């Protein structure tokens, strides 16, 4: 029986819990964003912020080969201007460059954690992923996330990119 919960794609779901390491890139290096590796230091995802894309409120998640898999944008317009909370839309990118809305996320009410030590839960309060504190490894700034088995790692990285942007870090202009 397959217990995968794909949001972006089933290919990003693993049958085992997966530990990923995240290294932020400064805005001056490749436009910011971050690189996600597995524990063997293989690049799994690349996240580009507005330093690369050139537009505020836009984030691109790419696979380890650099192919776009998820485009995230902050919803704009008059309704957004009147709201105190931002809405983000995530679109999956297929091989033909077409996009399909796969999730919407409203800024969390209490998004005050600045040290990357937090938990992502689903609507039933089941833990989906846990982010760990910042570490200095080999002179570089890392933090980690453990994604539970069956959950879409690309989606979790997309949520992390949104949180990074909300806190004005590496994906934000």
C-alpha positions in Angstrom: 0.0 0.0 0.0 1.3 3.4 -1.0 1.0 6.1 1.7 2.5 8.9 -0.3 0.9 12.4 -0.1 2.1 14.2 -3.3 1.4 17.9 -3.7 4.0 18.7 -6.4 4.7 15.2 -7.6 4.9 11.6 -6.3 8.6 11.4 -7.3 9.4 13.8 -4.4 7.8 11.4 -1.8 10.1 8.9 -0.1 9.1 5.8 1.8 11.4 6.7 4.6 12.0 9.9 6.7 14.5 12.0 4.8 17.0 14.5 6.4 17.8 17.4 4.1 20.5 20.1 4.7 19.8 23.7 3.7 22.5 26.2 3.0 21.5 29.8 2.4 23.1 31.8 -0.4 23.8 35.5 0.1 22.0 37.8 -2.3 25.3 38.8 -3.8 26.0 35.1 -4.7 23.7 33.8 -7.4 20.9 36.2 -6.3 20.3 34.6 -2.9 18.0 31.7 -2.2 19.3 28.4 -0.9 20.6 25.0 -1.8 19.2 21.8 -0.4 21.3 18.7 -0.2 20.9 15.2 1.2 23.3 13.9 3.8 25.7 12.7 1.1 26.0 16.4 -0.1 24.1 15.7 -3.3 22.1 18.7 -4.5 18.4 17.8 -4.2 16.7 21.2 -4.7 17.7 24.7 -5.5 15.6 27.7 -4.4 15.9 31.0 -6.2 14.4 34.2 -4.8 13.9 37.6 -6.4 17.6 38.1 -6.8 17.5 35.7 -9.7 13.9 36.1 -10.8 13.9 39.9 -10.6 10.4 40.2 -9.1 9.4 40.7 -5.5 7.3 37.9 -4.0 8.3 35.3 -6.5 10.3 32.1 -5.7 11.3 29.2 -7.9 12.1 25.7 -6.6 14.2 23.6 -9.0 15.2 20.0 -8.8 18.8 18.9 -8.3 19.4 19.1 -12.0 18.2 22.8 -12.1 14.9 22.1 -13.8 12.0 24.3 -12.5 9.4 22.2 -10.6 7.6 24.7 -8.5 6.8 28.5 -9.0 5.6 30.3 -5.9 4.2 33.8 -6.0 2.6 36.2 -3.5 -0.9 37.0 -4.6 -1.4 40.6 -5.4 -4.2 42.9 -6.4 -6.7 45.0 -4.5 -8.0 42.2 -2.3 -4.4 41.5 -1.2 -3.8 45.2 -0.6 -6.7 45.3 1.8 -5.6 42.2 3.7 -3.3 42.1 6.7 -2.1 38.6 5.7 -0.4 37.6 2.4 -1.6 34.7 0.3 1.0 32.6 -1.6 0.2 30.3 -4.6 2.4 27.4 -5.6 2.3 26.2 -9.2 3.8 22.9 -10.4 5.9 23.2 -13.6 5.6 20.4 -16.1 8.1 19.5 -18.8 6.3 21.7 -21.3 6.6 24.8 -19.1 2.9 24.8 -18.2 1.9 25.5 -14.6 -0.9 24.2 -12.5 -2.0 25.5 -9.1 -1.1 22.8 -6.5 -1.4 24.8 -3.2 -2.3 28.1 -1.6 -0.9 29.2 1.7 -1.8 32.2 3.9 0.9 33.7 6.0 0.8 32.0 9.4 -0.8 34.1 12.2 2.2 33.6 14.5 5.2 33.4 12.4 7.8 34.6 14.8 10.4 31.8 14.9 13.6 33.2 13.6 16.0 30.4 14.5 14.6 27.7 12.1 13.6 25.5 15.0 10.0 24.7 14.2 7.6 22.0 13.1 5.3 21.8 10.1 2.0 19.9 10.7 -0.9 18.8 8.5 -4.5 19.6 9.1 -4.8 16.7 11.5 -1.8 18.0 13.5 0.3 15.1 12.4 4.0 16.1 12.0 5.0 16.4 8.4 8.5 18.0 8.8 10.7 19.4 11.5 13.3 22.1 11.0 16.4 22.2 13.1 18.6 25.0 14.4 21.3 26.8 12.4 24.7 25.1 12.5 28.1 26.1 11.2 29.6 23.3 9.1 32.9 23.8 7.3 32.5 27.6 7.7 29.1 27.6 6.0 25.7 28.4 7.6 23.4 25.3 7.5 20.1 24.2 9.0 18.3 20.9 8.5 14.8 19.6 7.9 13.5 16.1 8.4 10.6 15.3 6.1 8.5 12.3 7.3 8.0 9.4 5.0 5.4 9.7 2.3 5.3 13.5 2.3 6.3 15.6 -0.7 9.8 17.0 -0.1 9.4 19.6 -2.9 6.2 21.0 -1.2 8.0 21.2 2.2 10.9 23.1 0.6 8.4 25.4 -1.0 6.8 26.1 2.4 10.3 26.7 3.8 11.0 29.2 1.0 7.8 31.1 1.8 8.8 31.2 5.5 12.3 32.4 4.5 10.7 35.2 2.4 8.3 36.2 5.1 11.2 36.6 7.5 13.1 38.8 5.0 15.9 36.4 4.5 17.7 34.9 1.4 14.7 34.6 -0.9 13.5 38.2 -0.4 14.7 41.4 -2.1 
